[in-house]
Amino acid sequence: MDFITSTAILPLLFGCVGVFSLFKLLQRMRTNAYLRNAVVVITGATSGLGRECARVFYTAGAKLVLCGRNREALEELTEELAASLATKVQTHRPYTVTFDLADPGAIVAATAEILQRFGHVDVLLNNAGISYRGAIVDTATDVDKKVMETNYFGPVALTKALLPSMIKRRQGHIVVISSIQGKISIPFRSAYAASKHATQAFFDCLRAEMEQYEIEVTVISPGYIHTNLSLNAVTADGSTYGVMDKTTAQGRSPVEVARDVLAAVGKKKKDVILADLLPSLAIYLRTLAPGLFFSLMASRARKEWKSKNS
């Protein structure tokens, strides 16, 4: 009986593995087909997640438009990608556009340059952003505005600038890197969480409005990623935080997250959470048991206050 059972189960097991492998292969092929030769604009391309997204989209055969404030860093990344032999598909030398997302005039000029060069944009990946650390009572309003300009108004302005050309073609894909803090808020991150909540709301509205034009909208909400985001965060008085938080240091690899971003775009997903179990559960806790969630956040705030003042 054991022999019969084993001979029946093993072929079934191998068959399931084979079907799963075939499914993953077909998904990968579909993603590559979707992005190969596509014009992909990436903001904040020179560091952290943006840099790794540039690598994976380049490997997929996309025509990259790398955007950032540092021209030298953009050119360095371009040379690095162009010299890479890590891809087996046809690649295109990346094109760079230097501008500041906090400058509305620069966004208009950058959009005109991109459309003049390529004629259209297939995928816009809004990745650029800054973080924040500080107590609300100590934070200057100018700091709140600075974070909102980069994390919210900048991506919104760039998206609006490119939308008419996408609507005209009835084709395009808007992607925004939000944060788990666009769904829940934690103490001493008010400006950052507010900017990401606004981002989530805006692009959710955009998705509904663009459905009639067959334009895809994807919001991706990562948890902690091991990048320099906390090091470069602004504080209550506008100075640089300059500290690698423990949670950030223990975060996911940006390489891994970039691959998940590529897969989400290829599958045309609408809303994606890339976080560990506890942050993911916190989203549901905020909805299903808000009183408990608020108590936990108040406790966290007290602990941080005590730590800062000790």
C-alpha positions in Angstrom: 0.0 0.0 0.0 2.9 2.4 0.9 4.5 1.6 -2.5 1.3 2.3 -4.4 0.8 5.6 -2.5 4.4 6.7 -3.0 4.3 5.9 -6.7 1.1 7.9 -7.1 2.2 10.9 -5.0 5.7 11.4 -6.5 4.5 11.9 -10.1 1.8 14.3 -8.9 4.3 16.2 -6.8 6.7 16.5 -9.8 3.8 17.5 -12.0 2.8 20.3 -9.6 6.4 21.6 -9.5 6.5 21.5 -13.3 3.3 23.4 -13.7 4.4 26.0 -11.2 7.7 26.4 -12.9 6.0 26.8 -16.3 3.6 29.4 -14.8 6.6 31.4 -13.4 8.4 31.2 -16.7 5.3 32.4 -18.6 5.0 35.3 -16.2 8.6 36.3 -16.6 8.2 36.1 -20.4 5.1 38.3 -20.3 6.9 40.9 -18.1 9.9 40.9 -20.5 7.7 41.3 -23.5 5.8 44.2 -21.8 8.9 46.1 -21.0 11.3 45.3 -23.9 11.8 48.4 -25.9 9.4 50.3 -23.7 10.3 53.9 -22.8 10.6 53.9 -19.0 11.2 57.1 -17.0 12.7 56.6 -13.5 13.0 59.5 -11.1 15.4 59.4 -8.2 17.5 57.0 -10.3 20.9 57.5 -8.8 20.6 56.0 -5.4 18.9 53.3 -3.3 15.8 51.7 -4.8 15.9 53.9 -7.9 19.3 52.7 -8.9 18.4 49.1 -8.5 15.1 49.6 -10.5 17.3 51.1 -13.2 19.3 47.9 -13.3 16.4 45.5 -13.5 14.5 47.6 -16.1 17.6 47.9 -18.2 18.2 44.2 -18.0 14.6 43.7 -19.2 15.5 45.7 -22.4 13.7 48.9 -21.6 14.7 52.3 -23.1 15.6 54.1 -19.8 15.2 57.8 -19.1 17.1 58.3 -15.9 16.1 61.4 -13.9 17.7 63.1 -10.9 19.3 66.2 -9.6 22.9 65.1 -9.9 24.1 65.1 -13.5 27.5 63.4 -12.7 25.8 60.6 -10.8 23.3 60.1 -13.7 26.2 59.9 -16.2 28.1 57.5 -13.9 25.1 55.2 -13.7 24.6 55.4 -17.5 28.1 54.3 -18.1 27.8 51.5 -15.6 24.7 50.2 -17.2 26.0 50.5 -20.7 29.1 48.6 -19.8 27.2 45.8 -18.1 27.2 42.4 -19.7 24.7 41.0 -17.3 21.9 40.9 -19.8 21.2 38.6 -22.7 18.6 40.8 -24.4 19.1 43.8 -26.6 19.7 46.9 -24.5 19.5 50.6 -25.2 21.9 53.2 -23.9 20.1 55.1 -21.1 19.2 58.8 -21.6 19.5 61.2 -18.7 17.5 64.3 -17.7 18.7 66.4 -14.8 16.0 68.4 -12.9 14.6 68.9 -9.4 11.1 67.6 -8.7 10.6 70.6 -6.4 10.9 73.0 -9.3 7.6 73.1 -11.4 9.3 74.9 -14.3 12.0 72.3 -14.5 9.4 69.5 -14.6 7.7 71.1 -17.6 11.1 71.5 -19.4 12.1 67.9 -18.6 8.8 66.6 -19.9 9.2 68.5 -23.2 12.7 67.2 -23.6 11.7 63.5 -23.0 8.7 63.7 -25.4 10.8 65.5 -28.0 13.5 62.7 -27.7 11.2 59.6 -27.6 7.8 60.8 -28.7 6.0 59.1 -25.9 6.5 57.4 -22.5 5.3 53.9 -21.8 6.1 53.7 -18.1 6.6 56.5 -15.6 8.2 55.2 -12.4 7.8 57.9 -9.7 10.5 56.9 -7.2 12.3 60.0 -6.0 11.5 61.0 -2.4 12.9 62.2 0.9 12.2 61.0 4.5 11.6 62.9 7.7 12.3 62.5 11.4 10.9 64.8 14.1 8.2 65.8 16.5 5.2 67.7 15.1 5.4 70.3 17.8 9.0 71.1 16.9 8.7 71.0 13.1 8.7 74.1 11.0 5.9 74.3 8.5 8.6 74.9 5.8 9.8 71.4 6.5 6.4 69.9 6.0 6.2 71.8 2.7 9.6 70.6 1.6 8.7 67.0 2.1 5.3 67.5 0.3 7.0 69.2 -2.6 9.3 66.3 -3.3 7.2 63.3 -2.3 3.7 64.5 -3.5 3.6 67.6 -5.6 6.6 66.7 -7.7 5.3 63.2 -8.8 1.8 64.7 -9.3 3.2 67.5 -11.5 5.3 65.1 -13.6 2.4 62.7 -14.0 0.1 65.4 -15.1 2.7 66.7 -17.6 2.9 63.2 -19.2 -0.7 62.2 -19.0 -2.0 64.1 -22.1 0.4 62.2 -24.4 -0.6 58.9 -22.8 -4.3 59.7 -23.1 -3.8 60.6 -26.8 -2.2 57.1 -27.4 -4.6 55.4 -25.0 -1.6 53.7 -23.6 0.7 54.2 -20.7 1.6 53.0 -17.2 2.0 55.3 -14.1 3.9 53.7 -11.2 4.5 55.4 -7.9 6.7 54.2 -5.0 4.7 55.0 -2.0 5.3 53.4 1.4 3.6 51.3 4.0 3.4 54.7 5.8 1.0 55.7 3.1 -1.5 53.3 4.7 -0.6 53.6 8.4 1.2 56.4 10.4 3.8 56.0 13.0 5.0 58.6 15.5 7.7 61.1 14.5 7.2 60.6 10.8 4.3 63.0 10.3 5.5 64.9 7.3 6.6 61.7 5.5 3.5 59.7 6.3 1.3 62.7 5.3 3.0 62.9 1.9 2.6 59.2 1.3 -1.0 59.2 2.4 -1.7 62.0 -0.1 0.2 60.0 -2.8 -1.9 57.0 -2.2 -5.1 59.0 -2.4 -4.2 60.9 -5.5 -3.1 57.8 -7.5 -6.1 55.8 -6.4 -8.2 58.5 -7.9 -6.1 58.6 -11.0 -6.4 54.9 -11.5 -10.2 55.2 -11.6 -10.2 58.2 -13.9 -7.7 56.6 -16.3 -9.5 53.3 -16.7 -11.5 54.6 -19.6 -8.2 55.5 -21.4 -6.7 52.0 -20.7 -3.8 53.6 -18.7 -2.5 51.5 -15.9 -1.8 52.9 -12.4 0.3 51.0 -9.9 0.9 52.1 -6.3 3.7 50.1 -4.6 4.1 50.4 -0.8 7.4 49.0 0.5 8.3 48.6 4.2 11.8 49.3 5.4 14.5 49.0 2.7 18.2 49.0 3.5 19.1 52.3 1.7 20.3 55.8 2.8 16.8 57.1 3.1 17.0 57.7 6.9 20.6 59.1 6.6 19.3 61.7 4.1 16.0 62.4 6.0 15.2 66.0 7.1 14.6 66.8 10.7 12.3 69.3 12.5 14.5 72.3 11.7 15.3 71.2 8.1 18.8 69.8 8.9 19.9 66.3 7.7 19.2 63.5 10.1 22.4 61.6 9.3 21.5 58.4 11.2 21.0 54.9 9.9 17.9 53.7 11.8 18.0 50.2 13.1 14.8 49.4 11.2 16.3 50.7 8.0 19.5 48.8 8.5 17.5 45.6 8.9 15.3 46.4 6.0 15.0 44.4 2.8 17.6 44.5 0.1 16.9 47.2 -2.6 17.9 44.6 -5.2 15.1 42.3 -4.0 12.6 45.1 -3.8 13.5 46.3 -7.3 12.8 42.8 -8.7 9.4 42.9 -7.0 8.7 46.3 -8.5 9.6 44.9 -12.0 7.3 42.0 -11.5 4.4 44.2 -10.2 4.8 46.5 -13.3 5.0 43.5 -15.6 1.8 42.0 -14.2 0.1 45.4 -14.2 -0.9 45.1 -10.5 -2.9 48.0 -9.1 -1.8 48.1 -5.4 1.1 46.2 -4.0 2.4 45.9 -0.4 6.1 44.9 -0.2 6.4 44.6 3.6 7.0 42.0 6.3 4.2 40.4 8.3 3.9 42.8 11.2 3.6 46.1 9.1 1.1 44.3 6.8 -1.0 43.2 9.8 -0.9 46.7 11.1 -2.8 47.9 8.1 -5.7 45.5 8.9 -5.4 46.3 12.6 -5.8 50.0 11.8 -9.1 49.2 10.0 -10.5 46.4 12.1 -9.4 47.5 15.6 -8.5 51.2 15.4 -8.6 51.7 19.2 -5.9 49.0 19.7 -3.8 50.4 16.9 -3.9 53.9 18.3 -3.0 52.6 21.8 0.0 50.8 20.3 1.2 53.9 18.4 0.8 56.0 21.6 2.9 53.5 23.5 5.5 53.6 20.7 5.6 57.4 20.9 6.1 57.3 24.7 9.0 54.9 24.3 10.6 57.1 21.7 10.2 60.2 23.8 11.8 58.5 26.8 14.6 57.2 24.6 15.3 60.7 23.2 15.2 62.4 26.6 17.3 59.8 28.5 
